[in-house]
């Protein structure tokens, strides 16, 4: 029997229809040439990296056979008026359907905040888990349908004096820690069959688990075979801390391509040896997506 495919569970891919919709806009989020303009600032955007042939070539270069793609909540679409948000999301959804169909099984997609036929699950901003009552209808539907819930940072709200690295180093991890601990604290035995993956190692939430002990919580009670953490943007030291806390079986490889260069994280995973590399890039992602 052949090994299951290697999978990158955290990529963002913009179909041409979505790129065109962003380029037509004059208010954030929008594209001005090769710059992505968001409420918190302007960022270089590699538009070519969203071409299907280029993206599949990037997968090959990384040694990955499949990728899970989503529309990143950091764009701030949820802050837009309903009609504007709906138009952008529909442009992404329909264009992504076409890309997935053309990719010969190498792409899976997560729908923005909903369950849709042909999609492997849904992506939500971290803030969506702070009110599980409001999120419950989506979580119920995902559990019934067998879809995956991908929890990803939402838009940042930096101060005017924040340095350029503030979002990625401070705000996004803080969002993910809050989401992870809200999930632990508030679900009260519900959604035990729902497979959830928290982006960017849940912002390092695992590093804080031992602080639960002095507060009367058994750290072992937080272990859940259906909760996964993707490795995007992290290196060996952070991965070692996670492995010491949870073991290797809840880690899944994610790159955050094309936002981030995948090579440092991949090199760190490979540094643990072939067995760990196979578990994190193949066995665990396929269990998540089962």
C-alpha positions as CSV (number, residue, x, y, z in Angstrom):
1,X,0.0,0.0,0.0
2,X,1.4,3.4,-0.9
3,X,1.8,6.2,1.7
4,X,-0.9,8.9,1.9
5,X,0.0,12.1,0.0
6,X,2.0,14.9,1.6
7,X,-0.3,17.8,2.4
8,X,0.2,21.5,3.1
9,X,-2.9,22.4,5.1
10,X,-2.4,26.2,5.1
11,X,-2.2,28.0,1.8
12,X,-4.1,31.0,0.3
13,X,-5.0,31.1,-3.4
14,X,-6.8,33.8,-5.2
15,X,-8.6,32.9,-8.5
16,X,-8.6,35.5,-11.3
17,X,-12.2,36.4,-10.6
18,X,-11.3,37.4,-7.0
19,X,-8.1,39.3,-8.1
20,X,-10.2,41.2,-10.6
21,X,-12.8,42.1,-8.0
22,X,-10.1,43.4,-5.6
23,X,-8.6,45.4,-8.4
24,X,-11.9,47.1,-9.1
25,X,-12.3,48.3,-5.6
26,X,-11.1,51.8,-4.4
27,X,-11.4,51.1,-0.6
28,X,-9.7,48.4,1.5
29,X,-9.4,45.6,0.9
30,X,-8.3,46.3,-2.7
31,X,-5.4,45.8,-5.1
32,X,-3.4,48.7,-6.5
33,X,-1.1,47.1,-9.0
34,X,1.0,44.7,-7.0
35,X,0.1,46.1,-3.6
36,X,-2.6,44.8,-1.4
37,X,-4.2,47.6,0.5
38,X,-5.8,46.7,3.9
39,X,-7.2,48.9,6.7
40,X,-3.9,48.4,8.6
41,X,-1.6,49.2,5.7
42,X,-0.1,48.3,2.3
43,X,1.6,45.1,1.5
44,X,3.4,43.6,-1.5
45,X,1.3,41.0,-3.2
46,X,2.9,38.3,-5.5
47,X,0.0,38.0,-8.0
48,X,1.8,35.4,-10.1
49,X,1.9,33.1,-7.1
50,X,-1.8,32.7,-7.5
51,X,-1.6,31.3,-11.0
52,X,-2.5,27.6,-10.9
53,X,0.6,26.4,-12.8
54,X,2.9,28.5,-10.6
55,X,1.2,27.3,-7.4
56,X,1.5,23.6,-8.4
57,X,5.2,24.2,-9.2
58,X,5.6,25.7,-5.7
59,X,4.0,22.5,-4.3
60,X,6.5,20.4,-6.3
61,X,9.4,22.4,-5.1
62,X,8.4,21.9,-1.5
63,X,7.8,18.2,-2.0
64,X,4.1,18.5,-1.3
65,X,1.5,16.6,-3.3
66,X,-1.6,18.4,-2.2
67,X,-2.6,21.8,-0.6
68,X,-5.6,23.0,1.3
69,X,-6.4,26.6,0.2
70,X,-8.6,29.2,1.8
71,X,-9.5,32.8,1.7
72,X,-7.6,34.5,4.5
73,X,-9.8,36.2,7.1
74,X,-7.0,38.8,7.6
75,X,-8.3,40.6,4.5
76,X,-11.1,42.0,6.7
77,X,-14.1,41.1,4.5
78,X,-16.2,40.6,7.6
79,X,-16.0,44.3,8.2
80,X,-17.5,45.2,4.9
81,X,-21.2,45.9,4.2
82,X,-23.1,42.7,3.4
83,X,-23.4,43.2,-0.3
84,X,-19.7,44.0,-0.8
85,X,-18.6,41.1,1.3
86,X,-21.0,38.7,-0.5
87,X,-19.7,39.8,-3.9
88,X,-16.1,39.2,-3.0
89,X,-16.7,35.9,-1.3
90,X,-18.8,34.6,-4.3
91,X,-16.0,35.7,-6.7
92,X,-13.5,33.7,-4.6
93,X,-15.8,30.7,-4.2
94,X,-16.7,30.3,-7.9
95,X,-13.2,30.9,-9.1
96,X,-11.8,28.5,-6.6
97,X,-14.2,25.8,-7.7
98,X,-12.7,26.1,-11.1
99,X,-9.1,26.0,-9.8
100,X,-9.8,22.9,-7.7
101,X,-11.4,21.1,-10.7
102,X,-8.5,22.0,-12.9
103,X,-5.8,20.9,-10.4
104,X,-6.3,17.1,-10.9
105,X,-6.8,16.4,-7.2
106,X,-3.9,18.4,-5.9
107,X,-6.1,21.1,-4.3
108,X,-8.7,21.1,-1.6
109,X,-10.5,24.2,-0.5
110,X,-12.2,25.6,2.6
111,X,-15.2,27.8,2.2
112,X,-15.3,31.2,3.9
113,X,-17.5,30.8,7.0
114,X,-19.9,28.3,5.6
115,X,-20.5,24.7,4.6
116,X,-20.6,24.3,0.8
117,X,-20.7,21.2,-1.4
118,X,-17.3,20.5,-3.0
119,X,-15.4,22.2,-0.1
120,X,-13.5,20.3,2.6
121,X,-14.8,22.5,5.4
122,X,-14.8,26.1,6.4
123,X,-12.3,28.8,7.5
124,X,-13.2,31.3,10.2
125,X,-11.4,34.2,11.9
126,X,-10.1,33.5,15.4
127,X,-12.6,35.9,16.9
128,X,-15.5,33.6,15.8
129,X,-14.7,31.2,18.6
130,X,-14.9,33.8,21.3
131,X,-18.7,33.4,21.1
132,X,-19.4,29.7,20.6
133,X,-23.1,30.3,20.9
134,X,-23.1,32.5,17.8
135,X,-20.7,30.0,16.0
136,X,-22.8,27.0,17.0
137,X,-24.9,26.6,13.8
138,X,-21.7,26.5,11.7
139,X,-20.0,24.1,14.1
140,X,-23.1,21.8,14.2
141,X,-23.3,21.7,10.4
142,X,-19.5,21.0,10.0
143,X,-19.7,18.2,12.5
144,X,-22.7,16.7,10.7
145,X,-21.1,17.0,7.3
146,X,-17.7,15.8,8.3
147,X,-16.0,19.0,7.3
148,X,-12.9,20.6,8.9
149,X,-12.9,23.8,10.8
150,X,-9.8,26.0,10.1
151,X,-9.3,28.8,12.7
152,X,-7.1,31.6,11.2
153,X,-6.2,35.0,12.5
154,X,-8.6,37.8,11.6
155,X,-7.7,41.4,10.6
156,X,-5.4,43.2,12.9
157,X,-6.1,46.5,14.7
158,X,-2.6,47.9,15.3
159,X,-2.0,51.3,16.7
160,X,-0.6,54.0,14.4
161,X,2.8,53.7,16.1
162,X,3.1,49.9,15.8
163,X,6.1,48.6,13.8
164,X,5.6,46.6,10.6
165,X,6.1,43.3,12.3
166,X,3.4,43.9,15.0
167,X,0.6,41.9,13.2
168,X,2.5,38.7,12.6
169,X,4.4,38.7,15.9
170,X,2.0,40.1,18.4
171,X,-1.6,40.5,17.2
172,X,-2.1,37.3,15.2
173,X,-0.6,35.0,17.9
174,X,-2.7,36.7,20.6
175,X,-5.9,36.2,18.6
176,X,-5.1,32.5,18.2
177,X,-4.3,32.0,21.8
178,X,-7.7,33.5,22.8
179,X,-9.5,31.3,20.2
180,X,-7.8,28.1,21.4
181,X,-8.5,28.7,25.1
182,X,-12.0,29.8,24.3
183,X,-12.5,26.5,22.6
184,X,-11.1,24.6,25.6
185,X,-13.1,26.6,28.1
186,X,-16.5,27.0,26.5
187,X,-17.4,24.1,24.3
188,X,-18.6,21.9,27.3
189,X,-18.4,18.5,25.7
190,X,-20.0,19.6,22.4
191,X,-18.5,19.0,18.9
192,X,-16.4,16.1,20.0
193,X,-16.5,14.7,16.5
194,X,-15.5,18.0,14.8
195,X,-11.9,18.1,13.5
196,X,-10.4,21.6,14.1
197,X,-7.1,23.0,13.1
198,X,-5.7,26.1,14.6
199,X,-3.3,28.1,12.4
200,X,0.2,29.1,13.5
201,X,0.4,26.6,16.4
202,X,-2.6,28.4,18.0
203,X,-0.3,31.3,18.5
204,X,1.9,29.3,20.9
205,X,-1.0,28.4,23.2
206,X,0.5,25.1,24.0
207,X,3.5,26.8,25.6
208,X,1.1,28.2,28.2
209,X,-0.7,25.0,29.1
210,X,1.4,24.2,32.2
211,X,0.1,27.4,33.7
212,X,-3.3,25.6,34.0
213,X,-1.9,23.3,36.6
214,X,-1.6,25.8,39.5
215,X,-5.1,26.9,38.6
216,X,-6.7,23.5,39.2
217,X,-6.9,22.3,35.6
218,X,-5.4,18.9,34.6
219,X,-3.3,19.6,31.5
220,X,-4.1,16.1,30.2
221,X,-7.7,17.1,30.1
222,X,-6.9,19.5,27.2
223,X,-5.7,16.7,24.9
224,X,-8.1,16.1,22.0
225,X,-7.3,13.8,19.1
226,X,-9.5,16.0,16.8
227,X,-7.7,19.3,17.5
228,X,-4.7,20.0,15.3
229,X,-2.2,22.8,15.1
230,X,-0.5,23.9,11.9
231,X,3.2,24.8,11.8
232,X,3.1,27.9,9.6
233,X,5.9,30.4,10.3
234,X,7.5,28.4,13.2
235,X,10.9,26.8,13.5
236,X,12.6,24.1,15.5
237,X,12.4,25.6,19.0
238,X,8.7,26.2,18.9
239,X,8.0,22.8,17.3
240,X,10.1,21.1,20.1
241,X,8.0,22.8,22.7
242,X,4.8,21.6,21.1
243,X,6.1,18.1,20.7
244,X,7.1,18.0,24.4
245,X,3.6,19.1,25.4
246,X,1.4,17.2,23.0
247,X,3.6,14.8,21.1
248,X,3.8,14.9,17.4
249,X,0.4,13.5,16.5
250,X,-1.5,16.8,16.6
251,X,0.9,18.8,14.4
252,X,0.1,19.3,10.7
253,X,2.3,21.0,8.2
254,X,1.1,24.4,7.0
255,X,3.1,27.0,5.2
256,X,0.9,30.1,4.7
257,X,2.1,30.3,1.1
258,X,2.3,32.7,-0.6
259,X,2.5,35.0,2.3
260,X,5.5,33.2,3.9
261,X,8.5,31.4,2.5
262,X,7.8,27.7,3.4
263,X,11.4,26.6,3.5
264,X,12.5,27.5,7.1
265,X,9.5,25.6,8.6
266,X,10.0,22.6,6.2
267,X,13.7,22.5,7.0
268,X,12.9,22.5,10.7
269,X,10.4,19.6,10.4
270,X,12.9,17.6,8.3
271,X,15.5,18.2,11.0
272,X,13.5,15.9,13.4
273,X,14.1,13.0,11.0
274,X,12.1,11.1,8.4
275,X,9.6,9.6,10.8
276,X,8.5,13.0,12.2
277,X,8.5,14.5,8.7
278,X,6.1,11.8,7.5
279,X,3.8,12.1,10.5
280,X,3.5,15.9,10.2
281,X,3.3,16.3,6.5
282,X,1.4,13.1,5.6
283,X,-0.1,11.0,8.3
284,X,-1.6,13.8,10.4
285,X,-2.9,15.9,7.6
286,X,-4.7,13.0,6.0
287,X,-6.2,12.1,9.4
288,X,-7.4,15.7,9.7
289,X,-8.9,15.6,6.2
290,X,-10.5,12.2,6.5
